[in-house]
Amino acid sequence: MRRTKVENEIRHGKKLAAQSAEKVWGWSSPAGQRRAQRRAKLIVETASLTTEMDVFEIGCGNGNFTQLFARSGANILAVDISPDLLEIARKRKLPPNVALLEERFENCAIVKQFDVVIGSSILHHLEIETAMKKIFEILKPGGIIVFAEPNMMNPQIALQKNIPWLKKIMGDSPDETAFFKWSFAKILLNIGFVNVSIIPFDFLHPAIPKFMIPFCEKIGGIFEKIPLLKEIAGSLIISAAKPK
């Protein structure tokens, strides 16, 4: 019997927890750590997180990005479907401004609204239109979303997300995908989001050796400013707002 997407994600979380999740995700190498720090900083700065804000983080996993987001002082409710990854997150002894919730996001019974909804590499695991409609509902009027997601225009990501055996080798879950910025922008606009911005970024590959990181960061920064070339960057930083 074919497993459901939810079953696949829970099974995938168990597998990641048993291995080194951050190694599989590419965040543990020197270049991967630099990528993670930059990504977290972009999300925090784009969302303008402050101590007065109520923030909902989707797909917190083992808490590696939650820990970075929490430095903003914002009140964060972080959800994940995987009990195994959440157990690792709890062992991080996250600060008191963070609360963890074990649940499938699309099924969360959220009774409050948030100033910001954020996440790193999570939307491509979800039932996207259902998830985005729910995100819209739990946002306060004028609230914003900020996500970093894989860019389907990147050649490696396009191959990795569309060839099943390669997806398995690279440690992906069976159902995850990536996004084209124009089609994702259309989804957001159709739901009712405004001020939609989707910007390609990140040419620093996690396999880059430590001694080459400064050079590659410099070259990557140049590539991110060149029309057409920037479109094949590895990631997308996605932001939008709910009308006031």
TORPA-4810 file (N, C-alpha, C, O; in nm, 3 decimals):
<nodes>
NODE_1_0.084_-0.120_0.000_0.000_0.000_0.000_0.088_0.126_0.000_0.185_0.134_0.076_M
NODE_2_0.055_0.221_-0.084_0.133_0.344_-0.094_0.109_0.431_0.028_-0.006_0.455_0.066_R
NODE_3_0.216_0.479_0.090_0.203_0.565_0.208_0.153_0.702_0.170_0.179_0.750_0.059_R
NODE_4_0.081_0.767_0.261_0.035_0.903_0.239_0.151_1.000_0.256_0.257_0.963_0.307_T
NODE_5_0.130_1.123_0.214_0.232_1.225_0.227_0.267_1.248_0.374_0.384_1.265_0.409_K
NODE_6_0.166_1.249_0.461_0.190_1.267_0.605_0.274_1.154_0.659_0.369_1.178_0.734_V
NODE_7_0.241_1.031_0.623_0.319_0.915_0.669_0.463_0.923_0.618_0.557_0.890_0.691_E
NODE_8_0.479_0.967_0.495_0.614_0.982_0.440_0.695_1.084_0.517_0.814_1.063_0.543_N
NODE_9_0.632_1.196_0.555_0.704_1.301_0.626_0.743_1.257_0.768_0.852_1.288_0.815_E
NODE_10_0.654_1.186_0.835_0.686_1.136_0.969_0.798_1.033_0.961_0.889_1.033_1.044_I
NODE_11_0.790_0.946_0.863_0.895_0.845_0.842_1.028_0.913_0.809_1.134_0.871_0.857_R
NODE_12_1.021_1.017_0.727_1.141_1.091_0.690_1.203_1.159_0.811_1.325_1.161_0.827_H
NODE_13_1.117_1.216_0.897_1.167_1.279_1.020_1.239_1.182_1.110_1.342_1.215_1.169_G
NODE_14_1.186_1.060_1.121_1.250_0.957_1.202_1.387_0.921_1.145_1.484_0.904_1.220_K
NODE_15_1.394_0.911_1.013_1.521_0.879_0.947_1.624_0.991_0.970_1.740_0.963_0.998_K
NODE_16_1.580_1.116_0.957_1.670_1.229_0.978_1.721_1.234_1.122_1.838_1.262_1.146_L
NODE_17_1.631_1.207_1.216_1.669_1.212_1.357_1.770_1.103_1.390_1.857_1.122_1.476_A
NODE_18_1.759_0.989_1.323_1.851_0.878_1.348_1.988_0.904_1.286_2.089_0.849_1.330_A
NODE_19_1.990_0.988_1.183_2.117_1.026_1.120_2.158_1.163_1.177_2.115_1.201_1.286_Q
NODE_20_2.239_1.234_1.103_2.269_1.372_1.136_2.184_1.459_1.044_2.220_1.480_0.928_S
NODE_21_2.071_1.509_1.095_1.978_1.583_1.011_2.045_1.701_0.943_2.022_1.727_0.825_A
NODE_22_2.127_1.774_1.018_2.189_1.893_0.961_2.291_1.857_0.853_2.314_1.936_0.761_E
NODE_23_2.350_1.740_0.863_2.441_1.694_0.757_2.363_1.662_0.631_2.403_1.700_0.521_K
NODE_24_2.250_1.593_0.646_2.165_1.561_0.532_2.115_1.689_0.466_2.112_1.699_0.343_V
NODE_25_2.075_1.787_0.548_2.022_1.913_0.496_2.132_2.004_0.439_2.102_2.101_0.370_W
NODE_26_2.257_1.972_0.468_2.367_2.054_0.417_2.402_2.172_0.504_2.466_2.267_0.457_G
NODE_27_2.361_2.170_0.632_2.387_2.284_0.721_2.508_2.262_0.812_2.546_2.354_0.885_W
NODE_28_2.570_2.144_0.810_2.674_2.115_0.908_2.816_2.147_0.860_2.905_2.167_0.943_S
NODE_29_2.838_2.153_0.730_2.971_2.184_0.678_3.002_2.332_0.704_2.911_2.409_0.733_S
NODE_30_3.129_2.373_0.694_3.160_2.515_0.714_3.079_2.606_0.621_3.026_2.708_0.665_P
NODE_31_3.069_2.570_0.493_2.990_2.651_0.400_2.841_2.642_0.434_2.769_2.741_0.422_A
NODE_32_2.796_2.523_0.477_2.656_2.507_0.515_2.620_2.592_0.635_2.512_2.650_0.640_G
NODE_33_2.710_2.600_0.731_2.685_2.685_0.849_2.675_2.832_0.810_2.592_2.905_0.864_Q
NODE_34_2.761_2.875_0.716_2.754_3.014_0.670_2.621_3.040_0.597_2.559_3.145_0.614_R
NODE_35_2.579_2.943_0.518_2.450_2.954_0.448_2.335_2.965_0.548_2.245_3.047_0.531_R
NODE_36_2.338_2.882_0.652_2.232_2.883_0.752_2.226_3.016_0.825_2.118_3.071_0.847_A
NODE_37_2.342_3.068_0.863_2.346_3.197_0.933_2.293_3.309_0.846_2.219_3.395_0.892_Q
NODE_38_2.332_3.307_0.719_2.283_3.411_0.628_2.133_3.398_0.607_2.060_3.498_0.609_R
NODE_39_2.086_3.276_0.587_1.943_3.253_0.565_1.861_3.299_0.685_1.760_3.367_0.668_R
NODE_40_1.904_3.262_0.804_1.831_3.303_0.924_1.829_3.454_0.938_1.727_3.513_0.973_A
NODE_41_1.944_3.517_0.909_1.951_3.663_0.918_1.857_3.729_0.818_1.791_3.827_0.852_K
NODE_42_1.851_3.676_0.696_1.761_3.731_0.595_1.615_3.719_0.639_1.536_3.813_0.621_L
NODE_43_1.579_3.606_0.695_1.441_3.586_0.740_1.409_3.681_0.854_1.304_3.746_0.853_I
NODE_44_1.497_3.691_0.952_1.474_3.780_1.067_1.464_3.925_1.022_1.376_3.998_1.066_V
NODE_45_1.556_3.967_0.934_1.557_4.107_0.890_1.439_4.138_0.799_1.380_4.245_0.809_E
NODE_46_1.404_4.046_0.709_1.290_4.068_0.620_1.160_4.075_0.699_1.072_4.154_0.666_T
NODE_47_1.149_3.993_0.803_1.030_3.994_0.888_1.034_4.105_0.992_0.933_4.132_1.058_A
NODE_48_1.149_4.170_1.008_1.167_4.276_1.110_1.125_4.226_1.249_1.051_4.294_1.320_S
NODE_49_1.173_4.109_1.286_1.133_4.049_1.413_1.182_4.132_1.532_1.296_4.177_1.536_L
NODE_50_1.092_4.153_1.628_1.124_4.224_1.751_1.063_4.150_1.869_0.987_4.055_1.851_T
NODE_51_1.097_4.193_1.987_1.050_4.127_2.109_0.899_4.140_2.128_0.840_4.062_2.203_T
NODE_52_0.835_4.236_2.062_0.691_4.255_2.079_0.607_4.164_1.990_0.485_4.163_2.001_E
NODE_53_0.671_4.090_1.902_0.598_4.016_1.800_0.563_3.874_1.842_0.639_3.807_1.913_M
NODE_54_0.446_3.829_1.796_0.406_3.689_1.807_0.433_3.623_1.672_0.380_3.666_1.569_D
NODE_55_0.516_3.520_1.673_0.564_3.457_1.550_0.528_3.309_1.549_0.539_3.241_1.650_V
NODE_56_0.485_3.262_1.433_0.458_3.119_1.414_0.560_3.065_1.317_0.569_3.111_1.203_F
NODE_57_0.639_2.966_1.361_0.736_2.903_1.272_0.683_2.767_1.230_0.649_2.684_1.314_E
NODE_58_0.676_2.744_1.100_0.630_2.617_1.046_0.750_2.528_1.015_0.848_2.573_0.956_I
NODE_59_0.741_2.403_1.056_0.846_2.306_1.021_0.978_2.334_1.089_1.082_2.344_1.024_G
NODE_60_0.974_2.344_1.221_1.097_2.379_1.295_1.197_2.265_1.299_1.315_2.287_1.327_C
NODE_61_1.152_2.141_1.271_1.244_2.027_1.268_1.319_2.010_1.399_1.259_2.004_1.505_G
NODE_62_1.452_2.003_1.390_1.533_1.982_1.511_1.570_2.112_1.581_1.650_2.113_1.674_N
NODE_63_1.510_2.223_1.535_1.529_2.350_1.605_1.651_2.428_1.566_1.683_2.528_1.630_G
NODE_64_1.722_2.385_1.461_1.845_2.455_1.425_1.819_2.600_1.384_1.894_2.690_1.422_N
NODE_65_1.712_2.624_1.307_1.679_2.762_1.270_1.599_2.831_1.380_1.611_2.953_1.397_F
NODE_66_1.518_2.757_1.452_1.443_2.816_1.564_1.538_2.883_1.662_1.511_2.993_1.710_T
NODE_67_1.648_2.818_1.689_1.748_2.872_1.781_1.802_3.006_1.732_1.824_3.098_1.811_Q
NODE_68_1.822_3.017_1.601_1.871_3.142_1.543_1.761_3.248_1.542_1.788_3.365_1.571_L
NODE_69_1.638_3.209_1.510_1.527_3.305_1.509_1.501_3.360_1.650_1.466_3.477_1.667_F
NODE_70_1.518_3.275_1.750_1.486_3.312_1.888_1.573_3.425_1.940_1.534_3.494_2.034_A
NODE_71_1.689_3.446_1.880_1.778_3.554_1.924_1.714_3.691_1.904_1.756_3.789_1.965_R
NODE_72_1.612_3.698_1.819_1.542_3.825_1.797_1.460_3.867_1.918_1.423_3.984_1.931_S
NODE_73_1.431_3.771_2.008_1.349_3.800_2.124_1.200_3.787_2.099_1.120_3.801_2.192_G
NODE_74_1.162_3.760_1.974_1.020_3.743_1.942_0.963_3.620_2.011_1.036_3.524_2.039_A
NODE_75_0.833_3.622_2.038_0.764_3.507_2.097_0.730_3.410_1.985_0.649_3.441_1.898_N
NODE_76_0.791_3.293_1.987_0.782_3.199_1.876_0.708_3.072_1.918_0.746_3.005_2.014_I
NODE_77_0.602_3.039_1.843_0.538_2.909_1.853_0.583_2.830_1.730_0.550_2.868_1.618_L
NODE_78_0.657_2.721_1.751_0.718_2.646_1.642_0.654_2.508_1.633_0.644_2.436_1.732_A
NODE_79_0.610_2.471_1.513_0.540_2.344_1.493_0.620_2.253_1.401_0.688_2.299_1.310_V
NODE_80_0.609_2.122_1.427_0.664_2.024_1.335_0.585_1.895_1.346_0.527_1.865_1.451_D
NODE_81_0.582_1.820_1.237_0.507_1.695_1.233_0.584_1.578_1.293_0.525_1.476_1.326_I
NODE_82_0.716_1.594_1.307_0.801_1.482_1.347_0.830_1.483_1.497_0.898_1.573_1.546_S
NODE_83_0.781_1.383_1.571_0.813_1.375_1.714_0.962_1.350_1.737_1.017_1.392_1.839_P
NODE_84_1.026_1.282_1.644_1.168_1.250_1.659_1.255_1.374_1.645_1.349_1.393_1.723_D
NODE_85_1.225_1.459_1.548_1.301_1.583_1.532_1.272_1.681_1.646_1.361_1.751_1.693_L
NODE_86_1.146_1.685_1.689_1.111_1.774_1.801_1.182_1.734_1.929_1.215_1.820_2.011_L
NODE_87_1.206_1.605_1.947_1.280_1.560_2.066_1.420_1.618_2.065_1.472_1.657_2.170_E
NODE_88_1.482_1.624_1.949_1.614_1.686_1.937_1.605_1.835_1.965_1.691_1.891_2.033_I
NODE_89_1.500_1.899_1.913_1.481_2.043_1.937_1.469_2.072_2.086_1.524_2.171_2.136_A
NODE_90_1.397_1.987_2.158_1.380_2.009_2.303_1.512_1.998_2.377_1.533_2.067_2.477_R
NODE_91_1.600_1.914_2.329_1.730_1.896_2.394_1.822_2.017_2.373_1.924_2.028_2.441_K
NODE_92_1.786_2.105_2.282_1.865_2.227_2.262_1.847_2.327_2.376_1.922_2.423_2.387_R
NODE_93_1.746_2.304_2.459_1.715_2.396_2.568_1.695_2.537_2.514_1.764_2.632_2.550_K
NODE_94_1.597_2.545_2.423_1.564_2.673_2.360_1.517_2.773_2.465_1.465_2.733_2.569_L
NODE_95_1.535_2.902_2.441_1.499_3.004_2.539_1.349_3.009_2.566_1.270_2.953_2.489_P
NODE_96_1.308_3.075_2.674_1.167_3.074_2.714_1.072_3.145_2.619_0.950_3.133_2.633_P
NODE_97_1.125_3.219_2.522_1.037_3.283_2.424_0.996_3.188_2.311_0.933_3.229_2.214_N
NODE_98_1.035_3.058_2.324_1.001_2.958_2.224_0.915_2.849_2.285_0.946_2.797_2.392_V
NODE_99_0.805_2.813_2.216_0.722_2.699_2.253_0.714_2.606_2.133_0.707_2.651_2.019_A
NODE_100_0.716_2.474_2.159_0.714_2.374_2.053_0.581_2.301_2.050_0.522_2.272_2.153_L
NODE_101_0.535_2.271_1.928_0.407_2.205_1.909_0.424_2.091_1.810_0.475_2.111_1.700_L
NODE_102_0.381_1.970_1.848_0.387_1.855_1.758_0.253_1.840_1.688_0.153_1.802_1.749_E
NODE_103_0.251_1.871_1.558_0.126_1.864_1.482_0.156_1.883_1.334_0.255_1.947_1.298_E
NODE_104_0.073_1.829_1.251_0.076_1.863_1.108_0.019_2.003_1.093_-0.091_2.030_1.139_R
NODE_105_0.094_2.091_1.028_0.051_2.230_1.024_-0.090_2.247_0.968_-0.170_2.322_1.023_F
NODE_106_-0.120_2.176_0.859_-0.252_2.191_0.797_-0.365_2.153_0.892_-0.480_2.193_0.870_E
NODE_107_-0.335_2.076_0.998_-0.438_2.034_1.094_-0.435_2.112_1.225_-0.517_2.087_1.314_N
NODE_108_-0.344_2.206_1.238_-0.330_2.279_1.364_-0.458_2.356_1.397_-0.513_2.427_1.313_C
NODE_109_-0.504_2.341_1.521_-0.621_2.417_1.567_-0.572_2.546_1.633_-0.571_2.557_1.756_A
NODE_110_-0.532_2.642_1.552_-0.478_2.768_1.602_-0.592_2.863_1.631_-0.675_2.890_1.544_I
NODE_111_-0.598_2.915_1.754_-0.710_3.002_1.793_-0.668_3.148_1.801_-0.751_3.233_1.835_V
NODE_112_-0.543_3.180_1.771_-0.498_3.318_1.773_-0.436_3.353_1.639_-0.412_3.266_1.556_K
NODE_113_-0.410_3.481_1.621_-0.343_3.526_1.500_-0.205_3.579_1.534_-0.178_3.619_1.647_Q
NODE_114_-0.118_3.578_1.434_0.023_3.611_1.455_0.065_3.730_1.370_0.007_3.759_1.265_F
NODE_115_0.168_3.799_1.420_0.224_3.910_1.345_0.302_3.862_1.223_0.302_3.926_1.118_D
NODE_116_0.367_3.747_1.239_0.455_3.694_1.134_0.446_3.542_1.132_0.434_3.478_1.236_V
NODE_117_0.452_3.484_1.013_0.467_3.340_0.996_0.594_3.317_0.914_0.610_3.375_0.806_V
NODE_118_0.683_3.233_0.965_0.814_3.213_0.902_0.845_3.064_0.887_0.776_2.979_0.943_I
NODE_119_0.949_3.036_0.810_0.996_2.899_0.799_1.113_2.890_0.703_1.130_2.974_0.616_G
NODE_120_1.192_2.787_0.721_1.306_2.761_0.633_1.291_2.623_0.570_1.287_2.522_0.640_S
NODE_121_1.283_2.621_0.438_1.276_2.495_0.362_1.165_2.403_0.413_1.189_2.286_0.444_S
NODE_122_1.044_2.458_0.423_0.933_2.378_0.473_0.812_2.377_0.380_0.744_2.275_0.370_I
NODE_123_0.784_2.488_0.312_0.663_2.493_0.230_0.662_2.386_0.122_0.556_2.336_0.085_L
NODE_124_0.780_2.350_0.071_0.786_2.250_-0.036_0.756_2.109_0.014_0.752_2.014_-0.066_H
NODE_125_0.736_2.094_0.145_0.693_1.966_0.201_0.541_1.960_0.219_0.487_1.852_0.245_H
NODE_126_0.471_2.072_0.206_0.331_2.082_0.244_0.236_2.073_0.125_0.278_2.082_0.009_L
NODE_127_0.107_2.055_0.155_0.003_2.072_0.054_-0.010_2.222_0.036_-0.078_2.288_0.115_E
NODE_128_0.053_2.277_-0.066_0.088_2.418_-0.067_-0.033_2.512_-0.065_-0.032_2.608_0.012_I
NODE_129_-0.134_2.489_-0.146_-0.247_2.583_-0.148_-0.324_2.575_-0.017_-0.366_2.678_0.036_E
NODE_130_-0.344_2.456_0.036_-0.410_2.441_0.166_-0.330_2.510_0.275_-0.387_2.580_0.359_T
NODE_131_-0.199_2.492_0.273_-0.113_2.552_0.375_-0.114_2.704_0.366_-0.123_2.773_0.468_A
NODE_132_-0.105_2.758_0.244_-0.100_2.904_0.229_-0.232_2.969_0.270_-0.232_3.079_0.324_M
NODE_133_-0.343_2.902_0.245_-0.473_2.955_0.289_-0.480_2.958_0.442_-0.532_3.053_0.500_K
NODE_134_-0.427_2.854_0.506_-0.427_2.850_0.652_-0.334_2.958_0.708_-0.367_3.024_0.806_K
NODE_135_-0.219_2.975_0.645_-0.127_3.081_0.688_-0.196_3.216_0.680_-0.183_3.298_0.771_I
NODE_136_-0.268_3.240_0.571_-0.341_3.366_0.555_-0.440_3.386_0.670_-0.454_3.496_0.722_F
NODE_137_-0.507_3.278_0.709_-0.607_3.286_0.816_-0.545_3.319_0.952_-0.604_3.394_1.030_E
NODE_138_-0.427_3.264_0.980_-0.370_3.284_1.114_-0.287_3.411_1.125_-0.234_3.442_1.232_I
NODE_139_-0.274_3.483_1.016_-0.204_3.611_1.020_-0.297_3.723_1.066_-0.415_3.725_1.029_L
NODE_140_-0.246_3.813_1.146_-0.319_3.934_1.178_-0.330_4.021_1.053_-0.245_4.010_0.964_K
NODE_141_-0.432_4.106_1.042_-0.434_4.203_0.931_-0.305_4.284_0.931_-0.267_4.340_1.033_P
NODE_142_-0.241_4.291_0.817_-0.112_4.360_0.807_0.007_4.271_0.841_0.122_4.314_0.829_G
NODE_143_-0.020_4.148_0.884_0.087_4.055_0.917_0.160_4.009_0.792_0.109_4.020_0.680_G
NODE_144_0.282_3.956_0.812_0.363_3.918_0.697_0.412_3.774_0.708_0.417_3.715_0.816_I
NODE_145_0.449_3.721_0.594_0.513_3.589_0.587_0.653_3.606_0.531_0.677_3.693_0.447_I
NODE_146_0.746_3.524_0.579_0.880_3.519_0.522_0.926_3.374_0.524_0.932_3.311_0.630_V
NODE_147_0.960_3.321_0.407_1.008_3.184_0.395_1.128_3.179_0.303_1.140_3.259_0.210_F
NODE_148_1.217_3.087_0.329_1.326_3.056_0.236_1.301_2.916_0.183_1.283_2.821_0.260_A
NODE_149_1.300_2.902_0.050_1.263_2.777_-0.014_1.357_2.744_-0.130_1.420_2.835_-0.186_E
NODE_150_1.368_2.616_-0.168_1.452_2.580_-0.283_1.396_2.633_-0.414_1.274_2.637_-0.434_P
NODE_151_1.485_2.672_-0.503_1.451_2.733_-0.631_1.456_2.628_-0.741_1.563_2.574_-0.770_N
NODE_152_1.342_2.599_-0.803_1.337_2.498_-0.908_1.416_2.537_-1.032_1.444_2.452_-1.117_M
NODE_153_1.453_2.664_-1.044_1.533_2.708_-1.158_1.680_2.670_-1.143_1.757_2.676_-1.240_M
NODE_154_1.720_2.631_-1.023_1.858_2.588_-1.001_1.877_2.448_-1.060_1.798_2.358_-1.029_N
NODE_155_1.977_2.427_-1.143_1.992_2.297_-1.211_2.001_2.178_-1.117_1.937_2.075_-1.141_P
NODE_156_2.080_2.189_-1.009_2.091_2.075_-0.918_1.958_2.045_-0.851_1.917_1.930_-0.839_Q
NODE_157_1.891_2.150_-0.808_1.763_2.130_-0.739_1.659_2.072_-0.834_1.581_1.985_-0.795_I
NODE_158_1.656_2.119_-0.958_1.561_2.066_-1.056_1.580_1.916_-1.075_1.483_1.841_-1.082_A
NODE_159_1.705_1.872_-1.084_1.732_1.728_-1.097_1.697_1.653_-0.969_1.633_1.548_-0.973_L
NODE_160_1.738_1.708_-0.856_1.720_1.642_-0.727_1.573_1.623_-0.692_1.535_1.520_-0.635_Q
NODE_161_1.490_1.720_-0.726_1.349_1.714_-0.687_1.262_1.635_-0.785_1.147_1.604_-0.755_K
NODE_162_1.318_1.603_-0.904_1.235_1.541_-1.007_1.280_1.402_-1.049_1.210_1.336_-1.125_N
NODE_163_1.395_1.357_-0.999_1.442_1.221_-1.031_1.437_1.139_-0.902_1.519_1.160_-0.813_I
NODE_164_1.342_1.046_-0.889_1.320_0.975_-0.763_1.445_0.912_-0.702_1.467_0.926_-0.581_P
NODE_165_1.528_0.844_-0.781_1.646_0.778_-0.722_1.748_0.879_-0.673_1.815_0.856_-0.573_W
NODE_166_1.759_0.994_-0.743_1.850_1.097_-0.699_1.796_1.166_-0.573_1.872_1.199_-0.481_L
NODE_167_1.666_1.186_-0.570_1.601_1.243_-0.451_1.632_1.158_-0.328_1.661_1.210_-0.221_K
NODE_168_1.624_1.025_-0.345_1.651_0.934_-0.233_1.796_0.942_-0.189_1.825_0.948_-0.070_K
NODE_169_1.888_0.943_-0.285_2.030_0.951_-0.253_2.064_1.079_-0.177_2.147_1.078_-0.086_I
NODE_170_1.999_1.189_-0.216_2.027_1.320_-0.157_1.958_1.340_-0.023_1.977_1.443_0.043_M
NODE_171_1.878_1.242_0.019_1.815_1.249_0.150_1.685_1.324_0.156_1.642_1.365_0.264_G
NODE_172_1.619_1.343_0.042_1.490_1.411_0.039_1.378_1.315_0.077_1.393_1.193_0.067_D
NODE_173_1.266_1.371_0.122_1.146_1.290_0.141_1.082_1.266_0.004_1.106_1.345_-0.088_S
NODE_174_1.002_1.162_-0.013_0.951_1.125_-0.145_0.865_1.230_-0.213_0.862_1.237_-0.336_P
NODE_175_0.796_1.313_-0.134_0.697_1.404_-0.192_0.745_1.549_-0.203_0.674_1.632_-0.259_D
NODE_176_0.861_1.580_-0.150_0.901_1.721_-0.151_0.937_1.769_-0.291_0.976_1.691_-0.377_E
NODE_177_0.924_1.901_-0.311_0.947_1.959_-0.441_1.026_2.089_-0.425_1.097_2.106_-0.326_T
NODE_178_1.014_2.180_-0.521_1.075_2.313_-0.513_0.982_2.406_-0.590_0.881_2.361_-0.644_A
NODE_179_1.015_2.535_-0.595_0.921_2.632_-0.650_0.982_2.715_-0.763_1.099_2.751_-0.760_F
NODE_180_0.898_2.744_-0.863_0.925_2.849_-0.959_0.867_2.978_-0.901_0.753_2.978_-0.854_F
NODE_181_0.942_3.086_-0.903_0.897_3.205_-0.832_0.769_3.264_-0.891_0.685_3.314_-0.816_K
NODE_182_0.752_3.257_-1.023_0.633_3.320_-1.082_0.505_3.242_-1.050_0.401_3.303_-1.025_W
NODE_183_0.512_3.110_-1.051_0.393_3.031_-1.020_0.359_3.040_-0.872_0.241_3.040_-0.835_S
NODE_184_0.462_3.049_-0.786_0.434_3.063_-0.644_0.375_3.201_-0.614_0.285_3.213_-0.531_F
NODE_185_0.425_3.303_-0.681_0.369_3.438_-0.663_0.221_3.439_-0.701_0.140_3.505_-0.636_A
NODE_186_0.186_3.367_-0.806_0.046_3.361_-0.850_-0.042_3.298_-0.742_-0.154_3.344_-0.717_K
NODE_187_0.009_3.193_-0.678_-0.067_3.129_-0.568_-0.093_3.229_-0.457_-0.205_3.240_-0.407_I
NODE_188_0.010_3.302_-0.417_-0.004_3.399_-0.309_-0.104_3.508_-0.344_-0.188_3.544_-0.263_L
NODE_189_-0.095_3.560_-0.465_-0.185_3.668_-0.508_-0.329_3.619_-0.516_-0.422_3.691_-0.479_L
NODE_190_-0.350_3.497_-0.563_-0.485_3.441_-0.572_-0.549_3.423_-0.436_-0.670_3.436_-0.421_N
NODE_191_-0.469_3.393_-0.335_-0.520_3.375_-0.199_-0.557_3.509_-0.137_-0.646_3.516_-0.052_I
NODE_192_-0.489_3.615_-0.178_-0.519_3.747_-0.125_-0.401_3.821_-0.065_-0.417_3.931_-0.013_G
NODE_193_-0.282_3.762_-0.072_-0.163_3.829_-0.021_-0.129_3.949_-0.109_-0.159_3.951_-0.228_F
NODE_194_-0.067_4.048_-0.048_-0.020_4.166_-0.120_0.129_4.184_-0.093_0.189_4.113_-0.011_V
NODE_195_0.188_4.280_-0.163_0.332_4.309_-0.146_0.416_4.182_-0.159_0.508_4.159_-0.082_N
NODE_196_0.382_4.102_-0.258_0.453_3.975_-0.280_0.592_4.002_-0.338_0.606_4.073_-0.437_V
NODE_197_0.691_3.944_-0.275_0.829_3.956_-0.322_0.896_3.820_-0.315_0.896_3.755_-0.211_S
NODE_198_0.953_3.776_-0.426_1.025_3.649_-0.430_1.159_3.673_-0.500_1.164_3.702_-0.619_I
NODE_199_1.266_3.662_-0.423_1.399_3.699_-0.472_1.492_3.578_-0.466_1.510_3.519_-0.359_I
NODE_200_1.552_3.541_-0.579_1.651_3.432_-0.578_1.778_3.477_-0.505_1.822_3.591_-0.519_P
NODE_201_1.837_3.386_-0.428_1.963_3.414_-0.360_2.035_3.283_-0.332_1.976_3.175_-0.342_F
NODE_202_2.161_3.293_-0.297_2.242_3.181_-0.248_2.308_3.099_-0.358_2.248_3.009_-0.417_D
NODE_203_2.434_3.131_-0.384_2.517_3.053_-0.474_2.626_2.977_-0.398_2.713_2.915_-0.460_F
NODE_204_2.623_2.982_-0.267_2.724_2.913_-0.187_2.681_2.768_-0.162_2.588_2.743_-0.086_L
NODE_205_2.748_2.675_-0.227_2.713_2.534_-0.212_2.774_2.480_-0.083_2.886_2.516_-0.049_H
NODE_206_2.702_2.394_-0.010_2.754_2.342_0.117_2.883_2.260_0.103_2.954_2.240_0.201_P
NODE_207_2.913_2.212_-0.018_3.034_2.132_-0.038_3.159_2.217_-0.062_3.269_2.164_-0.073_A
NODE_208_3.142_2.348_-0.069_3.258_2.436_-0.092_3.354_2.423_0.027_3.311_2.436_0.141_I
NODE_209_3.484_2.400_0.002_3.578_2.390_0.115_3.594_2.523_0.187_3.571_2.629_0.130_P
NODE_210_3.633_2.514_0.314_3.637_2.631_0.401_3.723_2.743_0.344_3.686_2.860_0.352_K
NODE_211_3.838_2.709_0.287_3.931_2.812_0.241_3.876_2.890_0.121_3.924_2.999_0.091_F
NODE_212_3.775_2.832_0.052_3.719_2.899_-0.065_3.592_2.978_-0.035_3.537_3.044_-0.123_M
NODE_213_3.544_2.972_0.090_3.416_3.036_0.123_3.418_3.187_0.096_3.326_3.236_0.030_I
NODE_214_3.517_3.263_0.144_3.514_3.408_0.118_3.508_3.442_-0.030_3.432_3.531_-0.071_P
NODE_215_3.587_3.371_-0.111_3.587_3.396_-0.256_3.451_3.364_-0.316_3.397_3.442_-0.395_F
NODE_216_3.395_3.248_-0.279_3.266_3.207_-0.335_3.152_3.298_-0.290_3.059_3.323_-0.366_C
NODE_217_3.160_3.347_-0.167_3.059_3.442_-0.121_3.065_3.571_-0.203_2.962_3.627_-0.238_E
NODE_218_3.184_3.616_-0.232_3.201_3.739_-0.311_3.147_3.720_-0.452_3.072_3.804_-0.502_K
NODE_219_3.184_3.608_-0.515_3.135_3.580_-0.650_2.984_3.561_-0.649_2.913_3.609_-0.738_I
NODE_220_2.934_3.489_-0.547_2.790_3.467_-0.537_2.713_3.598_-0.523_2.606_3.614_-0.581_G
NODE_221_2.770_3.692_-0.446_2.707_3.822_-0.431_2.697_3.897_-0.562_2.600_3.968_-0.587_G
NODE_222_2.798_3.880_-0.647_2.794_3.941_-0.781_2.688_3.873_-0.867_2.610_3.940_-0.935_I
NODE_223_2.686_3.739_-0.864_2.589_3.664_-0.944_2.445_3.703_-0.907_2.358_3.710_-0.994_F
NODE_224_2.421_3.727_-0.779_2.286_3.762_-0.733_2.237_3.895_-0.788_2.118_3.926_-0.779_E
NODE_225_2.326_3.974_-0.844_2.289_4.105_-0.900_2.280_4.104_-1.053_2.242_4.205_-1.113_K
NODE_226_2.315_3.993_-1.116_2.317_3.985_-1.262_2.184_3.930_-1.312_2.147_3.817_-1.278_I
NODE_227_2.111_4.008_-1.395_1.984_3.958_-1.450_2.003_3.824_-1.520_2.109_3.798_-1.577_P
NODE_228_1.902_3.741_-1.515_1.900_3.606_-1.570_1.989_3.511_-1.490_1.941_3.406_-1.447_L
NODE_229_2.115_3.544_-1.469_2.202_3.454_-1.394_2.151_3.435_-1.252_2.156_3.324_-1.198_L
NODE_230_2.101_3.541_-1.191_2.053_3.531_-1.053_1.934_3.436_-1.039_1.906_3.384_-0.931_K
NODE_231_1.864_3.414_-1.152_1.744_3.329_-1.146_1.776_3.183_-1.116_1.686_3.108_-1.077_E
NODE_232_1.902_3.142_-1.132_1.936_3.002_-1.104_2.001_2.984_-0.966_2.058_2.879_-0.937_I
NODE_233_1.993_3.087_-0.881_2.043_3.073_-0.743_1.973_2.957_-0.675_1.867_2.912_-0.719_A
NODE_234_2.032_2.908_-0.567_1.980_2.788_-0.502_1.852_2.805_-0.424_1.778_2.708_-0.404_G
NODE_235_1.825_2.927_-0.378_1.713_2.948_-0.288_1.630_3.068_-0.329_1.673_3.152_-0.408_S
NODE_236_1.510_3.076_-0.273_1.421_3.190_-0.289_1.386_3.245_-0.152_1.353_3.169_-0.062_L
NODE_237_1.394_3.376_-0.136_1.342_3.439_-0.014_1.206_3.497_-0.049_1.196_3.585_-0.135_I
NODE_238_1.104_3.448_0.016_0.965_3.477_-0.017_0.903_3.562_0.094_0.908_3.524_0.211_I
NODE_239_0.845_3.675_0.058_0.774_3.755_0.157_0.644_3.808_0.097_0.635_3.828_-0.024_S
NODE_240_0.547_3.831_0.180_0.417_3.884_0.138_0.343_3.929_0.264_0.384_3.897_0.376_A
NODE_241_0.235_4.002_0.243_0.159_4.055_0.357_0.010_4.025_0.340_-0.040_4.009_0.229_A
NODE_242_-0.059_4.018_0.453_-0.205_4.013_0.453_-0.256_4.157_0.458_-0.208_4.234_0.541_K
NODE_243_-0.350_4.194_0.375_-0.398_4.332_0.376_-0.448_4.374_0.514_-0.502_4.292_0.588_P
NODE_244_-0.430_4.501_0.548_-0.477_4.553_0.677_-0.628_4.567_0.677_-0.686_4.610_0.777_K
</nodes>
